[in-house]
Amino acid sequence: QVQLVESGGGLVQPGGSLRLSCAASGSIFSINAMGWYRQAPGKERELVATIISSGSANYADSVKGRFTISRDNAKNTVYLQMNSLKPEDTAVYYCNADVRVGWSRPVRAYWGQGTQVTVSS
């Protein structure tokens, strides 16, 4: 079994910063892509950013230039540094990881429970 646990969410003022982290634990052989998604009330879940093991990343247009995704492969952890936050960034943020649990085992996606980010004055 694999568990992803997010942390770092909370309330922040517009223009502020917040850093999210997500640690994967359990029976992990390797992790391919990791990423962050978010879902605001009444909206579909959307991609925020993804990163592969080499460090190459991509971002949604709405956050590019403000958010930075990174990962620590030794710790099976992915981070999301969020700067210049806007009220429109308010959402539940979910961590995702594509995980192999053993040699010759298939890759599957795992998700965290989500962490609330609220941007308000």
C-alpha positions as CSV (number, residue, x, y, z in Angstrom):
1,Q,0.0,0.0,0.0
2,V,1.0,3.6,-0.7
3,Q,0.0,6.7,1.3
4,L,0.4,10.3,0.3
5,V,0.1,12.9,3.0
6,E,-0.1,16.7,2.2
7,S,0.8,19.5,4.6
8,G,1.3,23.2,4.5
9,G,-2.2,24.4,3.6
10,G,-3.9,27.2,5.4
11,L,-5.2,30.8,5.3
12,V,-3.0,33.5,3.6
13,Q,-3.6,37.1,2.5
14,P,-3.5,38.1,-1.2
15,G,0.0,38.5,-2.3
16,G,1.3,36.2,0.3
17,S,3.2,32.9,0.0
18,L,2.6,29.3,1.0
19,R,4.6,26.1,0.6
20,L,2.9,22.8,0.3
21,S,4.6,19.4,0.7
22,C,3.5,15.9,0.0
23,A,5.3,12.8,1.3
24,A,4.7,9.4,-0.2
25,S,5.3,6.3,2.0
26,G,4.7,2.6,2.0
27,S,5.7,-0.1,-0.4
28,I,7.4,2.0,-3.1
29,F,9.8,0.7,-5.7
30,S,9.9,3.9,-7.7
31,I,7.9,7.0,-8.5
32,N,7.6,8.5,-12.0
33,A,5.7,11.7,-12.3
34,M,4.4,13.6,-9.3
35,G,2.1,16.6,-9.4
36,W,-0.4,18.9,-7.8
37,Y,-4.0,19.4,-8.7
38,R,-6.7,21.7,-7.2
39,Q,-10.4,21.9,-7.0
40,A,-12.4,25.0,-6.1
41,P,-16.1,24.8,-5.1
42,G,-18.3,24.2,-8.1
43,K,-15.4,23.6,-10.4
44,E,-13.7,20.5,-11.9
45,R,-10.3,19.4,-10.5
46,E,-7.6,20.9,-12.6
47,L,-3.9,20.4,-13.1
48,V,-1.6,22.9,-11.3
49,A,1.8,21.5,-12.0
50,T,3.7,18.2,-12.7
51,I,7.3,17.1,-12.4
52,I,9.2,14.0,-13.5
53,S,12.1,12.4,-11.7
54,S,14.7,14.4,-13.7
55,G,13.2,17.7,-12.5
56,S,11.5,18.8,-15.7
57,A,8.2,20.5,-14.8
58,N,5.2,22.0,-16.5
59,Y,2.5,24.3,-15.1
60,A,-1.0,25.5,-15.8
61,D,-1.0,28.9,-17.5
62,S,-2.9,30.4,-14.5
63,V,0.0,29.7,-12.1
64,K,3.1,29.9,-14.3
65,G,5.6,32.4,-13.0
66,R,4.0,32.4,-9.5
67,F,4.2,28.7,-8.5
68,T,7.2,26.4,-8.5
69,I,7.1,22.6,-8.2
70,S,10.0,20.6,-6.9
71,R,10.8,17.2,-5.6
72,D,13.2,15.3,-3.4
73,N,13.5,11.8,-4.8
74,A,15.4,10.5,-1.8
75,K,12.5,11.5,0.4
76,N,9.7,10.6,-2.1
77,T,8.4,14.1,-1.5
78,V,7.0,16.8,-3.8
79,Y,6.7,20.5,-3.0
80,L,4.7,23.4,-4.3
81,Q,6.0,26.9,-3.6
82,M,3.1,29.3,-4.1
83,N,4.0,33.0,-4.4
84,S,1.9,36.1,-5.2
85,L,-1.3,34.3,-4.2
86,K,-4.6,35.5,-5.4
87,P,-8.1,34.8,-4.2
88,E,-8.7,32.8,-7.3
89,D,-6.1,30.3,-6.0
90,T,-8.4,29.3,-3.2
91,A,-9.1,25.5,-3.5
92,V,-8.4,22.1,-2.1
93,Y,-5.0,21.1,-3.3
94,Y,-4.3,17.4,-4.0
95,C,-1.0,15.6,-4.4
96,N,-0.6,12.9,-7.0
97,A,2.1,10.3,-7.7
98,D,2.6,7.6,-10.3
99,V,4.0,4.7,-8.3
100,R,5.5,1.3,-8.9
101,V,5.2,-0.8,-5.8
102,G,7.7,-3.5,-7.0
103,W,9.9,-4.7,-9.7
104,S,7.9,-5.7,-12.8
105,R,4.7,-4.3,-11.1
106,P,2.5,-1.9,-13.1
107,V,2.5,1.8,-12.4
108,R,-0.7,3.3,-10.9
109,A,-1.7,6.7,-9.7
110,Y,-2.1,7.5,-6.0
111,W,-3.7,10.6,-4.5
112,G,-3.5,12.4,-1.2
113,Q,-6.5,13.5,0.8
114,G,-6.1,17.2,0.0
115,T,-5.2,20.3,1.9
116,Q,-7.2,23.5,2.0
117,V,-5.6,26.7,0.7
118,T,-7.6,29.9,1.3
119,V,-6.5,33.3,0.0
120,S,-8.4,36.1,1.6
121,S,-8.0,39.4,3.3
